Amino acid sequence: MKAMQRNLIIIGCILSAFFVSGPSLLAQTISYRLFVKLEEAPFEDLSLLDYTEDRKIAIEGQRMETYMWKFTIPDSIVLNSQSMSLRVKGYDSVSNTISLVRFISEDSDSEQPIGNVGVEDEDTYIYAKFKEKSVNPDQYISLKTKNKEDSLITADIIRYDFSITAENNIESDIRVRSAAHSFSMFDDEDKPYEEQLAAYKHIAKQHPDSRYLITQLASSLTNYKSKKDIQSIYDNLSDKYKDGFWATQIKRFVDGKFENESLPSLYTKKQEKIIQDSTKYNLIVFTASWCIPCLEEIPLLKKIYNDLGHRLNITYITIDRQEEIANFRKVVEEHDIPWPSLLAFESVKEVRQKFFVERIPHCVLISPDFDMNVLDVRDELERQQLYDQLTL
């Protein structure tokens, strides 16, 4: 699960997108160019949507010739972007639809669709040929208007699938994505962790200059069992992107120390340090009132608290929005939670980024010397390791 799940399929889109193109970008910053050739495409307009984190910026494609579009993209987007997709049309309230482009690799037996694209060099190219059109009815989508909160509706999603053609260089972003679409996900239940880790090392050796691989690694750090495993992947990547934002995230996770900042307390609303007693180990638990797995985790946390409380403090940090705090307080009271609870609603994005919260529940174990390690208390092996570590 790459982001928090509410058991919904959520696709980011905008009612009124911020469209930019051509000269206006060039006047402001250095630009990259993405050229997309979609043979036999049954549409005329195409836009590029960057929906990294809570950012949603749409760039209108300039049609160069039949089936060819050019996108001019500022480096401020390219350098920090992870999730970009091609969109035929945003939300249409009349037809209640959204139209998207996907890519299918002819080299893959599974024909895994690729929904995202990336930009690596000053000029990046994608070549594909129209395959088929499909409609997924009644899908949940998240709509956002300017200065308003997201709202969820159901709409039909129209997907235009294109086969990736041989014109694409083997090292191109789209080819690497198609060959390594599940990189760092560990989502193959039929293969042991060690086998998947070895496969990821091999992929990194094959494509050391891939920006996709380094961004995928940076956004999947908590999927790995150890920092050593992360380092073993990172060491196989070249220096091409190791001065950038995503490499910094990886290095901070592997080498960094916990930063003990302050957040508002649930009951007093006063700012309190996350860690009050650094002589003990501290388990920081990121949660929310609406998160079902978080609620199911409470009995486990209570047992850990009762068993190890002499050496371990627990602190809740909820990522609930301000209007949901009352619901979270109700959860705390109904379950008689004995440990402190802090609120992150004023800076959710920053808190999630700082503490690598890719999904919830998310637990971070802090040692007395402020070393930071992600811990899944629901995993029996990791839970036993915690007991062993604190009962020596």
Secondary structure, 3 states (H helix, E strand, C coil): CCCCCCCCCCCEEECCCCEECCHHHHCCCCEEEEEEEEECCCCCCCEEEECCCCCCEEEECEEEECCEEEEEEEHHHHCCCCCEEEEEEEEECCCCEEEEEEEEECCCCCCCEECCECCCCCEEEEEEEEEEEEEEEEEEEEEECCCCCCEEEEEEEEEEEEEECCCCCCCCHHHHHHHCCCCCCCCCCCCCHHHHHHHHHHHHHHCCCCHHHHHHHHCCHHHCCCHHHHHHHHCCCCCCCCCCHHHHHHHHHHHCECCCCEEEECCCCCEEECCCCCCCEEEEEEECCCCHHHHHHHHHHHHHHHHHCCCEEEEEEECCCHHHHHHHHHHHHHCCCCCCEEECCCCHHHHHHHCCCCCCCEEEEECCCCEEEEECCCCHHHHHHHHHHHCC
